[in-house]
Amino acid sequence: MKTYSARATDIERRWLLVDAEGQTLGRLATHIAMVLRGKHRPTYTPHMDTGDFVIVVNASKVRLTGAKLEKEQVFHHTMYPGGARWTSLKTIMDKHPERVFTAAVRGMVPRTKLGRAMMKKLKVYPGAEHPHAAQLPQAWSPPVRARKA
């Protein structure tokens, strides 16, 4: 039997709607990265972008475990001498929660042209409203893993 390799004409993309309210950031980001890459499909091809579009709503209500919200620091440099800036994750979550979510998913996709194309299919919104109603997104929730006793 020959190995299947998807072509650009074979790919059918769906629009999936994910509600991030009350879900853990990292666990949700791994599932979303998998869907963006297309690994949830039997037609997955590593060198093609076979994934679906993902719309994430309520990104401001995502949950972080432990003391990450207070202790986690994000680094930025202004490119001027002495321009190192550290910002707490809590400050960023208050102002731009979609950036935290996007950064979490970006770390889980390839760092290539293909990965950048996959990230363009991720749409993150801090509230419950989104402008993609015309695409008829289907509600999707990631599989829940059973906890050990």
N, C-alpha and C positions, 0 to 999 in steps of 0.2 A: 504494500500500500504506500502511496506517495504522501509526503508531508504536505499539509495544506499551507499555502501562503496567500494571505489576503491581498487583493488589489484595491486600488483607490475607488474603483467603481463598485466593489462588493460591499463597502462599508455603509451601514445604515446607522445613523446616530439618533439616539433618543435624548430627550430632555428630562432629567430627574430632579425632583424637588426634595431637599433634605431640611428638616427642622432641627436646628442644633440646640434647642432649648433643653437644658438639663443634661446634655450629653458631655462626656469627657473629651476634651480637645484632641489629645493625641490619638485616642482610639478611633474617633470619628474621622480624623485626618487620614489615617492609614486606609480606611475603607474608601474614602473619596479618592485618594491617590490611585488605588487599585482600579476604580471605575474610570478615572480619567485616562489611565494607560490602556484600558480594555482587557485587563486580565480576568475579568469576571465572565468573559465570553469564550466559547469554544473556538472562535475564529481568531483568537489573539495571535498577532504576528509581531515579533519584537522590533522589526525595523519600520513598522507602519503605525500611524496614530489611529487605532481602532476603537478608542474610548468614546464615552458619551459626554454630553454636556451636563454639568451639575450646578444647580442653583441652591445656595445655602442661605436660609433665612434665620433670623434670630441669633446671629453670630454674637451679639452682645450678651446673650444669656447662656453661653457655653460655660462648662464647668472646668476648673483646673483643680487638680488634686494636691493635697499637702499645702505647703506654704509658698507655692510657686508664685502666686499673685503678688506677694510682698517681697520675696527674696530674689526672684528672677530679674536680671538686668539685661537690657538690650543695648548693644554697642553701636555707635555711629561716629564717624569722623568727618569733620568739615573740610578736610584736606588743607587746612592751614596749620602752621606749627602750634602745638598745644591745643589742637581742636578736637581732642577725644571727648565724646559725650556719652554718658551712661544714663539710660532712662529706665525706670521701673516698669515692669509689665502691667502693673495696675494703672499707671498713667496712660499707657498706650491703649489698654482695654477701655478706659473711660472715653478717650478721644476718638480712636479709630479701631474698633474691635475687628473689622474686616481685614486689617493688615496683619494682625496676629494670626488669624485663621489662614490667610493666604501664605504667610511665611511657614506655617507648620506643614502645609501641603507641599509647598515648593521644595522643602527639604527631602521629600519622599519621591520626587519624580526625577528622571535623568537630567543631568546638567549639560544638555545638548540642545541643538535646534529643535529636535523632536520634543524634548521636555518643555521648551518654551511654547511650542505649539499646543501642547497638552494643557498648560496653565491658562491659555487664552479661553479654554472651554469651562473654566471655573468662574462662577459669578457669586460673589458673597455680599450679603446685605445685612446691616445691623438690626433692622426691624423685620416685621412680618410681611411688608409689602415688597414686591419686585415687579419690574416692567416687562416680564417675559410671559405674560398670560397668552399671547398670540401663538407661542410655541407649544401650548398645551402640555406643560410638564406633568409627569406622573409622580405621585408621592412615592418616596423610597425611603426606607429606613435600613440602616446597616444591620447585619446579623448580630444578635446579642449572644455573647459568650457566657456560658454558665460559670459561676464562681465556685471555687473549691471551698469546701466546708472547713 
